[in-house]
């Protein structure tokens, strides 16, 4: 402790001490905790335990939390991401779209990336079609056969 006080005699050392022991642990821990999904109780728990411990233990505590975030938080984050993507894909919007040739298809439009897949199996990127705002006019013969059940 006396070495720390004597080292703070110069202003450069004092600024370094303030950053390493004061500012950096809180900021770095908050960045590390972003790895965990939203609503995970470990985000609140680790942040609260940082401020309960003494200031000279904080940098080592933050460094040890990095390992836990990588090994525990990243799989949880990837799982939450894949669940969200699957939910969005399940909630695809049924629409009628017109391609660049003027042919209207019955399609499912993804809310995730706005890509459309028609009933006849054609795929359209979000910039390659226009959405029709009225229902019932499908002039693609393959989409009509799919609606009637003869094309699988």
DSSP file (Angstrom, degrees, kcal/mol; ACC not computed):
  #  RESIDUE AA STRUCTURE BP1 BP2  ACC     N-H-->O    O-->H-N    N-H-->O    O-->H-N    TCO  KAPPA ALPHA  PHI   PSI    X-CA   Y-CA   Z-CA
    1    1 A X     >        0   0    0      0, 0.0     4,-2.0     0, 0.0     5,-0.2   0.000 360.0 360.0 360.0 -41.5    0.0    0.0    0.0
    2    2 A X  H  >  +     0   0    0      1,-0.2     4,-2.4     2,-0.2     5,-0.2   0.848 360.0  54.5 -67.6 -31.5    2.8    2.4    0.8
    3    3 A X  H  > S+     0   0    0      2,-0.2     4,-2.1     1,-0.2    -1,-0.2   0.882 107.3  51.1 -65.3 -37.0    4.5    1.5   -2.5
    4    4 A X  H  > S+     0   0    0      2,-0.2     4,-1.1     1,-0.2    -2,-0.2   0.896 111.0  47.1 -66.8 -40.3    1.2    2.5   -4.3
    5    5 A X  H  < S+     0   0    0     -4,-2.0     3,-0.4     1,-0.2    -2,-0.2   0.912 113.5  47.5 -68.6 -41.9    1.1    5.8   -2.5
    6    6 A X  H >< S+     0   0    0     -4,-2.4     3,-1.2     1,-0.2    -2,-0.2   0.839 109.0  55.1 -68.6 -30.6    4.7    6.6   -3.2
    7    7 A X  H >< S+     0   0    0     -4,-2.1     3,-0.8     1,-0.3    -1,-0.2   0.765  97.8  64.6 -71.1 -23.6    4.2    5.6   -6.8
    8    8 A X  T 3< S+     0   0    0     -4,-1.1    -1,-0.3    -3,-0.4     6,-0.2   0.340  73.0  98.5 -80.6   8.4    1.3    8.1   -7.1
    9    9 A X  T <  S+     0   0    0     -3,-1.2     2,-0.3     4,-0.1    -1,-0.2   0.878  76.6  59.2 -65.2 -37.7    3.8   10.9   -6.5
   10   10 A X  S <> S-     0   0    0     -3,-0.8     4,-1.8    -4,-0.2     5,-0.1  -0.658  87.5-127.9 -90.8 152.1    4.0   11.7  -10.2
   11   11 A X  H  > S+     0   0    0     -2,-0.3     4,-2.2     1,-0.2     5,-0.2   0.805 106.8  57.9 -70.8 -28.6    0.8   12.6  -12.1
   12   12 A X  H  > S+     0   0    0      2,-0.2     4,-2.1     1,-0.2    -1,-0.2   0.908 108.4  45.9 -67.0 -41.2    1.4   10.0  -14.8
   13   13 A X  H  > S+     0   0    0      2,-0.2     4,-2.5     1,-0.2    -2,-0.2   0.891 111.3  52.8 -67.6 -38.7    1.4    7.2  -12.2
   14   14 A X  H  X S+     0   0    0     -4,-1.8     4,-2.4     2,-0.2    -2,-0.2   0.918 109.9  47.7 -63.9 -43.2   -1.6    8.6  -10.5
   15   15 A X  H  X S+     0   0    0     -4,-2.2     4,-2.2     2,-0.2    -1,-0.2   0.906 112.1  50.4 -64.4 -41.1   -3.6    8.7  -13.7
   16   16 A X  H  X S+     0   0    0     -4,-2.1     4,-2.9     2,-0.2     5,-0.3   0.913 111.0  48.7 -62.8 -43.3   -2.5    5.1  -14.5
   17   17 A X  H  X S+     0   0    0     -4,-2.5     4,-2.6     1,-0.2     5,-0.5   0.917 111.1  50.3 -63.2 -43.3   -3.6    3.9  -11.1
   18   18 A X  H  X>S+     0   0    0     -4,-2.4     5,-1.7     1,-0.2     4,-1.4   0.886 114.8  43.9 -62.9 -38.6   -7.0    5.7  -11.4
   19   19 A X  I  <>S+     0   0    0     -4,-2.2     5,-3.1     3,-0.2     6,-0.3   0.949 117.2  43.6 -71.3 -48.1   -7.6    4.1  -14.8
   20   20 A X  I  <5S+     0   0    0     -4,-2.9     5,-0.3     1,-0.2    -2,-0.2   0.897 129.4  24.9 -67.2 -41.4   -6.4    0.6  -13.9
   21   21 A X  I  <5S+     0   0    0     -4,-2.6    -1,-0.2    -5,-0.3    -3,-0.2   0.668 133.3  29.8-100.0 -17.4   -8.1    0.3  -10.5
   22   22 A X  I  <5S+     0   0    0     -4,-1.4     4,-0.5    -5,-0.5    -3,-0.2   0.865 126.4  19.0-106.5 -58.4  -11.0    2.8  -10.9
   23   23 A X  I  ><S+     0   0    0     -5,-1.7     4,-1.8     2,-0.1     3,-0.2   0.915 115.0  56.7 -87.2 -46.9  -12.3    3.2  -14.4
   24   24 A X  H  ><S+     0   0    0     -5,-3.1     4,-2.9     1,-0.2     5,-0.3   0.860  99.4  56.2 -63.0 -42.5  -11.2    0.1  -16.4
   25   25 A X  H  > S+     0   0    0     -5,-0.3     4,-2.2    -6,-0.3    -1,-0.2   0.920 110.9  44.1 -60.4 -42.4  -12.6   -2.7  -14.3
   26   26 A X  H  > S+     0   0    0     -4,-0.5     4,-2.1    -3,-0.2    -1,-0.2   0.931 117.3  44.2 -66.2 -45.3  -16.2   -1.4  -14.5
   27   27 A X  H  X S+     0   0    0     -4,-1.8     4,-2.0     2,-0.2    -2,-0.2   0.935 115.8  46.9 -66.1 -46.2  -16.1   -0.6  -18.2
   28   28 A X  H  X S+     0   0    0     -4,-2.9     4,-2.5     1,-0.2    -1,-0.2   0.894 111.7  50.9 -64.9 -39.1  -14.4   -3.9  -19.1
   29   29 A X  H  X S+     0   0    0     -4,-2.2     4,-2.6    -5,-0.3    -1,-0.2   0.908 108.7  51.6 -65.9 -39.4  -16.7   -5.9  -17.0
   30   30 A X  H  X S+     0   0    0     -4,-2.1     4,-0.6     1,-0.2    -1,-0.2   0.896 111.6  47.5 -62.7 -38.6  -19.7   -4.3  -18.6
   31   31 A X  H >< S+     0   0    0     -4,-2.0     3,-0.7     1,-0.2     4,-0.3   0.902 112.2  49.4 -67.3 -40.5  -18.3   -5.1  -22.1
   32   32 A X  H >< S+     0   0    0     -4,-2.5     3,-1.6     1,-0.2     4,-0.3   0.894 106.4  56.5 -64.2 -39.5  -17.6   -8.7  -21.1
   33   33 A X  H >< S+     0   0    0     -4,-2.6     3,-0.9     1,-0.3    -1,-0.2   0.648  88.1  76.5 -71.6 -13.3  -21.1   -9.1  -19.7
   34   34 A X  T << S+     0   0    0     -3,-0.7    -1,-0.3    -4,-0.6    -2,-0.2   0.680  81.2  71.4 -67.2 -15.4  -22.6   -8.1  -23.1
   35   35 A X  T <  S+     0   0    0     -3,-1.6    -1,-0.2    -4,-0.3    -2,-0.2   0.866  84.7  79.1 -67.0 -35.6  -21.7  -11.6  -24.2
   36   36 A X  S <  S-     0   0    0     -3,-0.9     3,-0.1    -4,-0.3    37,-0.1  -0.436  96.3-101.3 -71.6 147.8  -24.5  -13.0  -22.0
   37   37 A X    >   -     0   0    0     36,-0.2     3,-1.7     1,-0.1     6,-0.2  -0.229  48.6 -82.7 -65.0 159.1  -28.0  -12.7  -23.5
   38   38 A X  T 3  S+     0   0    0      1,-0.3    -1,-0.1    -4,-0.1     3,-0.1  -0.349 116.5  24.8 -60.9 140.8  -30.3  -10.0  -22.3
   39   39 A X  T 3  S+     0   0    0      1,-0.3     2,-0.3    -3,-0.1    -1,-0.3   0.411  81.9 143.3  84.8  -2.5  -32.1  -10.9  -19.1
   40   40 A X    X>  -     0   0    0     -3,-1.7     3,-1.4     1,-0.1     4,-0.6  -0.559  50.7-139.1 -71.3 130.8  -29.4  -13.3  -17.9
   41   41 A X  H 3> S+     0   0    0     -2,-0.3     4,-2.3     1,-0.3     3,-0.2   0.723  95.8  71.5 -66.8 -19.2  -29.1  -13.0  -14.1
   42   42 A X  H 3> S+     0   0    0      1,-0.2     4,-2.4     2,-0.2     5,-0.3   0.783  87.7  64.4 -67.5 -24.6  -25.3  -13.3  -14.3
   43   43 A X  H <> S+     0   0    0     -3,-1.4     4,-1.3    -6,-0.2    -1,-0.2   0.943 110.7  35.3 -62.1 -46.8  -25.1   -9.8  -15.8
   44   44 A X  H  X S+     0   0    0     -4,-0.6     4,-2.3    -3,-0.2    -2,-0.2   0.896 117.1  54.4 -73.1 -40.7  -26.5   -8.2  -12.7
   45   45 A X  H  X S+     0   0    0     -4,-2.3     4,-2.3     1,-0.2    -2,-0.2   0.924 110.1  44.1 -62.6 -47.6  -24.8  -10.7  -10.3
   46   46 A X  H  X S+     0   0    0     -4,-2.4     4,-1.4     1,-0.2    -1,-0.2   0.879 113.7  50.8 -68.1 -37.2  -21.3  -10.2  -11.6
   47   47 A X  H  X S+     0   0    0     -4,-1.3     4,-1.2    -5,-0.3    -1,-0.2   0.903 111.8  47.6 -67.3 -39.6  -21.6   -6.4  -11.8
   48   48 A X  H  X S+     0   0    0     -4,-2.3     4,-0.7     1,-0.2    -2,-0.2   0.895 109.9  52.2 -67.4 -39.1  -22.9   -6.3   -8.2
   49   49 A X  H  X S+     0   0    0     -4,-2.3     4,-1.0     1,-0.2     3,-0.2   0.775 101.9  62.1 -69.9 -23.8  -20.1   -8.5   -7.0
   50   50 A X  H  < S+     0   0    0     -4,-1.4     3,-0.5     1,-0.2    -1,-0.2   0.924 106.1  44.2 -63.5 -43.3  -17.5   -6.2   -8.6
   51   51 A X  H  < S+     0   0    0     -4,-1.2    -1,-0.2     1,-0.2    -2,-0.2   0.562 106.5  61.5 -83.2  -6.8  -18.5   -3.3   -6.5
   52   52 A X  H  < S+     0   0    0     -4,-0.7    -1,-0.2    -3,-0.2    -2,-0.2   0.749  94.4  74.9 -84.0 -25.5  -18.7   -5.4   -3.3
   53   53 A X  S  < S-     0   0    0     -4,-1.0     5,-0.1    -3,-0.5     2,-0.0  -0.384  95.5 -86.6 -88.4 165.9  -15.0   -6.3   -3.4
   54   54 A X    >>  -     0   0    0      1,-0.1     3,-1.1    -2,-0.1     4,-0.7  -0.284  38.9-113.1 -69.8 156.6  -12.0   -4.1   -2.6
   55   55 A X  T 34 S+     0   0    0      1,-0.3     4,-0.4     2,-0.2     3,-0.3   0.758 112.2  56.6 -68.3 -26.7  -10.6   -1.9   -5.3
   56   56 A X  T 34 S+     0   0    0      1,-0.2     4,-0.3     2,-0.1    -1,-0.3   0.675 105.9  51.8 -80.4 -14.8   -7.2   -3.7   -5.6
   57   57 A X  T <> S+     0   0    0     -3,-1.1     4,-2.0     1,-0.1    -1,-0.2   0.626  88.8  84.8 -89.3 -14.7   -9.0   -7.1   -6.3
   58   58 A X  H  X S+     0   0    0     -4,-0.7     4,-2.5    -3,-0.3     5,-0.2   0.880  83.6  52.3 -61.0 -45.4  -11.2   -5.7   -9.1
   59   59 A X  H  > S+     0   0    0     -4,-0.4     4,-2.0     1,-0.2    -1,-0.2   0.911 112.6  45.9 -60.6 -39.8   -8.8   -6.0  -12.1
   60   60 A X  H  > S+     0   0    0     -4,-0.3     4,-1.9     2,-0.2    -1,-0.2   0.885 111.7  52.3 -68.3 -37.6   -8.1   -9.7  -11.4
   61   61 A X  H  X S+     0   0    0     -4,-2.0     4,-1.5     2,-0.2    -2,-0.2   0.917 109.5  49.2 -62.5 -43.8  -11.8  -10.4  -10.9
   62   62 A X  H  X S+     0   0    0     -4,-2.5     4,-0.9     1,-0.2    -2,-0.2   0.904 109.5  51.9 -64.0 -40.9  -12.6   -8.8  -14.3
   63   63 A X  H  X S+     0   0    0     -4,-2.0     4,-0.7     1,-0.2     3,-0.5   0.877 109.1  50.4 -63.8 -36.5   -9.9  -10.8  -16.0
   64   64 A X  H  X S+     0   0    0     -4,-1.9     4,-1.0     1,-0.2     3,-0.3   0.780 103.4  59.9 -73.2 -24.7  -11.3  -14.0  -14.5
   65   65 A X  H  X S+     0   0    0     -4,-1.5     4,-2.3     1,-0.2    -1,-0.2   0.737  91.7  69.1 -73.8 -21.7  -14.8  -13.2  -15.7
   66   66 A X  H  X S+     0   0    0     -4,-0.9     4,-2.0    -3,-0.5    -1,-0.2   0.906  98.1  49.8 -62.8 -41.3  -13.6  -13.1  -19.3
   67   67 A X  H  X S+     0   0    0     -4,-0.7     4,-2.5    -3,-0.3     5,-0.3   0.921 111.5  48.7 -62.8 -44.3  -13.1  -16.9  -19.3
   68   68 A X  H  X>S+     0   0    0     -4,-1.0     4,-2.6     1,-0.2     5,-0.9   0.883 110.4  50.9 -64.9 -37.6  -16.6  -17.5  -17.8
   69   69 A X  I  X>S+     0   0    0     -4,-2.3     5,-1.4     3,-0.2     4,-0.7   0.890 112.7  46.0 -67.2 -38.2  -18.2  -15.2  -20.4
   70   70 A X  I  <5S+     0   0    0     -4,-2.0     4,-0.3     3,-0.2     5,-0.3   0.924 120.6  37.3 -70.4 -43.6  -16.5  -17.0  -23.3
   71   71 A X  I  <5S+     0   0    0     -4,-2.5    -2,-0.2    -5,-0.2     4,-0.2   0.824 134.5  20.8 -81.6 -30.0  -17.2  -20.5  -22.1
   72   72 A X  I  X5S+     0   0    0     -4,-2.6     4,-1.1    -5,-0.3    -3,-0.2   0.813 124.8  46.4-103.3 -41.3  -20.7  -19.9  -20.7
   73   73 A X  I  X<S+     0   0    0     -5,-0.9     4,-2.7    -4,-0.7    -3,-0.2   0.885 104.1  57.3 -76.7 -40.2  -22.0  -16.7  -22.4
   74   74 A X  H  ><S+     0   0    0     -5,-1.4     4,-2.6    -4,-0.3     5,-0.2   0.920 107.2  47.8 -62.3 -44.7  -21.1  -17.3  -26.0
   75   75 A X  H  > S+     0   0    0     -5,-0.3     4,-2.2     1,-0.2    -1,-0.2   0.904 113.7  49.0 -61.8 -37.3  -23.1  -20.6  -26.3
   76   76 A X  H  X S+     0   0    0     -4,-1.1     4,-2.3     2,-0.2    -2,-0.2   0.905 111.5  49.1 -65.5 -40.2  -26.1  -19.0  -24.6
   77   77 A X  H  X S+     0   0    0     -4,-2.7     4,-2.2     2,-0.2    -2,-0.2   0.910 112.2  47.7 -66.0 -42.4  -25.8  -16.0  -27.0
   78   78 A X  H  X S+     0   0    0     -4,-2.6     4,-2.5     2,-0.2    -1,-0.2   0.885 111.7  50.9 -65.7 -38.0  -25.6  -18.3  -30.1
   79   79 A X  H  X S+     0   0    0     -4,-2.2     4,-2.2    -5,-0.2    -2,-0.2   0.913 111.0  47.8 -65.4 -42.4  -28.6  -20.3  -28.8
   80   80 A X  H  X S+     0   0    0     -4,-2.3     4,-2.1     2,-0.2    -2,-0.2   0.887 112.0  50.9 -64.8 -38.4  -30.7  -17.2  -28.3
   81   81 A X  H  X S+     0   0    0     -4,-2.2     4,-2.4     2,-0.2    -2,-0.2   0.920 111.2  46.8 -64.7 -44.4  -29.7  -15.9  -31.7
   82   82 A X  H  X S+     0   0    0     -4,-2.5     4,-2.4     2,-0.2    -2,-0.2   0.873 111.5  51.5 -69.4 -35.2  -30.7  -19.2  -33.4
   83   83 A X  H  X S+     0   0    0     -4,-2.2     4,-2.4     2,-0.2    -1,-0.2   0.911 110.9  48.6 -64.2 -41.1  -34.0  -19.3  -31.5
   84   84 A X  H  X S+     0   0    0     -4,-2.1     4,-2.1     2,-0.2    -2,-0.2   0.919 112.1  48.2 -64.6 -43.1  -34.8  -15.8  -32.7
   85   85 A X  H  X S+     0   0    0     -4,-2.4     4,-2.3     1,-0.2    -2,-0.2   0.899 112.2  49.0 -65.3 -40.2  -33.9  -16.6  -36.3
   86   86 A X  H  X S+     0   0    0     -4,-2.4     4,-2.1     2,-0.2    -1,-0.2   0.894 110.3  51.4 -65.5 -39.5  -36.0  -19.8  -36.2
   87   87 A X  H  X S+     0   0    0     -4,-2.4     4,-1.4     1,-0.2    -2,-0.2   0.894 110.9  47.9 -64.9 -38.9  -38.9  -17.9  -34.7
   88   88 A X  H  < S+     0   0    0     -4,-2.1    23,-0.5     1,-0.2    -1,-0.2   0.904 110.6  51.1 -68.0 -40.4  -38.7  -15.2  -37.4
   89   89 A X  H >< S+     0   0    0     -4,-2.3     3,-0.8     1,-0.2    -2,-0.2   0.857 108.8  51.9 -66.0 -33.4  -38.5  -17.9  -40.1
   90   90 A X  H 3< S+     0   0    0     -4,-2.1    -1,-0.2     1,-0.3    -2,-0.2   0.824 105.8  56.9 -69.4 -29.3  -41.6  -19.6  -38.7
   91   91 A X  T 3< S+     0   0    0     -4,-1.4    -1,-0.3    -5,-0.2    -2,-0.1  -0.158  76.4 154.0 -95.4  40.2  -43.4  -16.3  -38.8
   92   92 A X    <   -     0   0    0     -3,-0.8     2,-0.4    -2,-0.2    18,-0.2  -0.449  45.1-118.6 -69.5 143.2  -42.9  -15.7  -42.5
   93   93 A X  E     -A  109   0A   0     16,-2.5    16,-3.5    -2,-0.1     2,-0.4  -0.685  16.3-131.8 -89.6 130.9  -45.6  -13.5  -44.0
   94   94 A X  E     +A  108   0A   0     -2,-0.4     2,-0.3    14,-0.2    14,-0.2  -0.678  44.5 152.1 -79.4 129.7  -47.7  -14.9  -46.8
   95   95 A X  E     -A  107   0A   0     12,-3.2    12,-3.3    -2,-0.4     2,-0.5  -0.947  46.8-117.2-151.0 167.6  -47.9  -12.5  -49.7
   96   96 A X  E     -A  106   0A   0     36,-0.5    36,-3.3    -2,-0.3     2,-0.3  -0.972  37.3-174.0-111.0 126.8  -48.3  -12.2  -53.4
   97   97 A X  E     -AB 105 131A   0      8,-2.2     8,-3.3    -2,-0.5     2,-0.5  -0.881  19.0-141.3-124.0 153.4  -45.3  -10.8  -55.2
   98   98 A X  E     -AB 104 130A   0     32,-2.9    32,-2.1    -2,-0.3     6,-0.2  -0.957  18.8-147.1-115.3 126.7  -44.6   -9.8  -58.7
   99   99 A X    >   -     0   0    0      4,-2.4     3,-1.5    -2,-0.5    30,-0.1  -0.115  38.5 -86.7 -81.1-174.6  -41.2  -10.5  -60.2
  100  100 A X  T 3  S+     0   0    0     28,-0.4    -1,-0.1     1,-0.3    29,-0.1   0.722 126.2  57.8 -68.1 -21.8  -39.3   -8.4  -62.8
  101  101 A X  T 3  S-     0   0    0      2,-0.1    -1,-0.3     1,-0.0     3,-0.1   0.474 118.8-107.0 -86.9  -2.2  -41.2  -10.1  -65.7
  102  102 A X  S <  S+     0   0    0     -3,-1.5     2,-0.4     1,-0.3    -2,-0.1   0.537  73.6 140.0  89.5   7.4  -44.6   -9.1  -64.3
  103  103 A X        -     0   0    0     35,-0.0    -4,-2.4    36,-0.0     2,-0.5  -0.722  45.7-140.1 -87.3 131.1  -45.5  -12.6  -63.2
  104  104 A X  E     -A   98   0A   0     -2,-0.4    36,-1.1    -6,-0.2    35,-0.6  -0.808  22.3-173.1 -96.8 129.5  -47.4  -12.7  -59.9
  105  105 A X  E     -A   97   0A   0     -8,-3.3    -8,-2.2    -2,-0.5     2,-0.6  -0.838  28.5-122.7-117.3 152.8  -46.4  -15.5  -57.4
  106  106 A X  E     +A   96   0A   0     -2,-0.3    13,-2.7   -10,-0.2     2,-0.3  -0.872  51.7 163.2 -89.0 128.3  -47.8  -16.7  -54.1
  107  107 A X  E     -AC  95 118A   0    -12,-3.3   -12,-3.2    -2,-0.6     2,-0.5  -0.927  44.0-122.6-145.6 163.9  -44.9  -16.5  -51.8
  108  108 A X  E     -AC  94 117A   0      9,-2.3     9,-1.9    -2,-0.3     2,-0.5  -0.966  28.9-153.0-109.7 123.9  -43.7  -16.5  -48.2
  109  109 A X  E     -AC  93 116A   0    -16,-3.5   -16,-2.5    -2,-0.5     2,-0.3  -0.855  12.2-131.7-102.8 126.7  -41.7  -13.4  -47.3
  110  110 A X     >  -     0   0    0      5,-2.9     4,-1.4    -2,-0.5   -21,-0.1  -0.579   4.6-154.6 -76.7 132.9  -39.1  -13.7  -44.5
  111  111 A X  T  4 S+     0   0    0    -23,-0.5    -1,-0.1    -2,-0.3   -22,-0.1   0.650  90.9  65.1 -77.4 -14.5  -39.3  -10.9  -42.0
  112  112 A X  T  4 S-     0   0    0    -24,-0.1    -1,-0.2     1,-0.1   -23,-0.0   0.961 129.6  -5.4 -73.5 -53.6  -35.6  -11.6  -41.2
  113  113 A X  T  4 S-     0   0    0      2,-0.2    13,-0.3    12,-0.0    -2,-0.2   0.309  90.6-117.4-127.5   7.6  -34.0  -10.6  -44.5
  114  114 A X     <  +     0   0    0     -4,-1.4     2,-0.2     1,-0.2    -3,-0.1   0.655  63.2 147.7  62.6  19.1  -37.1   -9.9  -46.7
  115  115 A X        -     0   0    0     10,-0.1    -5,-2.9    11,-0.1     2,-0.4  -0.597  35.9-145.7 -79.6 147.8  -36.3  -12.7  -49.1
  116  116 A X  E     -CD 109 124A   0      8,-2.6     8,-3.1    -7,-0.2     2,-0.5  -0.904  13.5-164.3-119.7 144.4  -39.2  -14.4  -50.7
  117  117 A X  E     -CD 108 123A   0     -9,-1.9    -9,-2.3    -2,-0.4     6,-0.2  -0.989  19.7-143.6-125.7 120.7  -39.8  -18.1  -51.7
  118  118 A X  E >   -C  107   0A   0      4,-3.0     3,-1.5    -2,-0.5   -11,-0.3  -0.297  24.6-109.8 -81.5 167.2  -42.7  -18.7  -54.0
  119  119 A X  T 3  S+     0   0    0    -13,-2.7   -12,-0.1     1,-0.3    -1,-0.1   0.793 119.1  57.7 -65.0 -28.2  -45.0  -21.8  -53.9
  120  120 A X  T 3  S-     0   0    0    -14,-0.3    -1,-0.3     2,-0.1   -13,-0.1   0.483 124.2-102.4 -83.7  -0.8  -43.4  -23.0  -57.1
  121  121 A X  S <  S+     0   0    0     -3,-1.5     2,-0.2     1,-0.3    -2,-0.1   0.452  73.9 138.6 100.7   1.1  -39.9  -23.0  -55.5
  122  122 A X        -     0   0    0     -5,-0.0    -4,-3.0     1,-0.0     2,-0.4  -0.581  41.1-144.6 -81.3 143.7  -38.4  -19.8  -56.9
  123  123 A X  E     -D  117   0A   0     -2,-0.2     2,-0.4    -6,-0.2    -6,-0.2  -0.879  13.6-168.9-110.0 140.9  -36.4  -17.6  -54.6
  124  124 A X  E     -D  116   0A   0     -8,-3.1    -8,-2.6    -2,-0.4     2,-0.1  -0.990  16.7-133.7-129.8 134.8  -36.3  -13.9  -54.8
  125  125 A X    >   -     0   0    0     -2,-0.4     3,-1.4   -10,-0.2     4,-0.2  -0.382  38.3-100.3 -76.6 166.3  -34.0  -11.4  -53.0
  126  126 A X  T 3  S+     0   0    0    -13,-0.3     3,-0.5     1,-0.3    -1,-0.1   0.782 121.4  47.6 -63.8 -27.4  -35.6   -8.4  -51.4
  127  127 A X  T 3  S+     0   0    0      1,-0.2    -1,-0.3     3,-0.0   -12,-0.1   0.554 100.0  68.6 -88.9  -7.1  -34.7   -6.1  -54.2
  128  128 A X  S <  S+     0   0    0     -3,-1.4   -28,-0.4   -29,-0.0     2,-0.3   0.324  98.5  41.5-100.4   9.5  -35.9   -8.3  -57.0
  129  129 A X        -     0   0    0     -3,-0.5     2,-0.4    -4,-0.2   -30,-0.2  -0.967  63.6-137.4-146.6 163.1  -39.7   -8.3  -56.4
  130  130 A X  E     -B   98   0A   0    -32,-2.1   -32,-2.9    -2,-0.3     2,-0.3  -0.977  28.0-122.0-121.3 141.5  -42.5   -5.9  -55.6
  131  131 A X  E     -B   97   0A   0     -2,-0.4     2,-0.3   -34,-0.2   -34,-0.2  -0.625  20.2-134.0 -85.5 137.3  -45.2   -6.9  -53.1
  132  132 A X        -     0   0    0    -36,-3.3   -36,-0.5    -2,-0.3    -1,-0.0  -0.707   6.8-156.8 -89.3 140.1  -48.8   -6.9  -54.3
  133  133 A X  S    S+     0   0    0     -2,-0.3     2,-0.4   -38,-0.1    -1,-0.1   0.415  73.2  65.6 -99.7   0.9  -51.3   -5.2  -52.0
  134  134 A X  S    S-     0   0    0    -38,-0.1     3,-0.3     3,-0.1     2,-0.3  -0.923  76.4-133.4-120.7 152.1  -54.4   -7.0  -53.3
  135  135 A X  S    S+     0   0    0     -2,-0.4    -2,-0.1     1,-0.2     3,-0.1  -0.670  71.0  42.4-104.5 154.3  -55.1  -10.7  -53.0
  136  136 A X  S    S+     0   0    0     -2,-0.3     2,-0.8     1,-0.1    -1,-0.2   0.307  74.9 106.0 104.8  -8.1  -56.3  -13.3  -55.4
  137  137 A X        +     0   0    0     -3,-0.3     2,-0.5   -32,-0.1    -1,-0.1  -0.795  33.2 153.5-111.5  91.5  -54.4  -12.6  -58.6
  138  138 A X        +     0   0    0     -2,-0.8   -33,-0.2     1,-0.1   -40,-0.0  -0.973  12.6 174.2-115.2 116.9  -51.7  -15.2  -59.1
  139  139 A X        +     0   0    0    -35,-0.6     2,-0.6    -2,-0.5   -34,-0.1   0.235  44.3 109.4-110.5  15.1  -50.8  -15.7  -62.8
  140  140 A X     >  -     0   0    0    -36,-1.1     4,-2.1     1,-0.2     5,-0.2  -0.814  59.8-151.0 -85.7 121.2  -47.8  -18.1  -62.3
  141  141 A X  H  > S+     0   0    0     -2,-0.6     4,-2.1     1,-0.2     5,-0.2   0.869  94.2  51.7 -65.3 -35.8  -49.1  -21.5  -63.6
  142  142 A X  H  > S+     0   0    0      2,-0.2     4,-2.0     1,-0.2    -1,-0.2   0.899 109.5  49.5 -67.3 -39.4  -46.8  -23.5  -61.2
  143  143 A X  H  > S+     0   0    0      2,-0.2     4,-2.1     1,-0.2    -2,-0.2   0.882 110.3  51.7 -66.1 -37.2  -48.0  -21.5  -58.2
  144  144 A X  H  X S+     0   0    0     -4,-2.1     4,-1.8     2,-0.2    -2,-0.2   0.915 109.8  48.6 -64.9 -42.3  -51.6  -22.1  -59.2
  145  145 A X  H  X>S+     0   0    0     -4,-2.1     5,-1.9     1,-0.2     6,-0.9   0.876 109.7  52.6 -65.1 -35.8  -51.0  -25.9  -59.5
  146  146 A X  H ><5S+     0   0    0     -4,-2.0     3,-0.5     1,-0.2    -1,-0.2   0.899 107.4  52.0 -65.2 -39.4  -49.4  -25.9  -56.1
  147  147 A X  H 3<5S+     0   0    0     -4,-2.1    -1,-0.2     1,-0.2    -2,-0.2   0.869 109.7  49.4 -63.0 -36.6  -52.5  -24.1  -54.7
  148  148 A X  H 3<5S-     0   0    0     -4,-1.8    -1,-0.2    -5,-0.1    -2,-0.2   0.616 117.1-116.0 -80.3 -11.9  -54.7  -26.8  -56.2
  149  149 A X  T <<5S+     0   0    0     -4,-0.8    -3,-0.2    -3,-0.5    -2,-0.1   0.516  86.7 109.5  95.1   5.8  -52.5  -29.6  -54.8
  150  150 A X      < +     0   0    0     -5,-1.9     2,-0.5     1,-0.1    -4,-0.2   0.634  69.9  61.4 -91.2 -12.1  -51.2  -31.1  -58.0
  151  151 A X              0   0    0     -6,-0.9    -2,-0.2     1,-0.1    -1,-0.1  -0.959 360.0 360.0-115.3 123.2  -47.6  -29.8  -57.6
  152  152 A X              0   0    0     -2,-0.5    -1,-0.1   -32,-0.0    -2,-0.0   0.416 360.0 360.0-110.0 360.0  -45.6  -31.0  -54.6
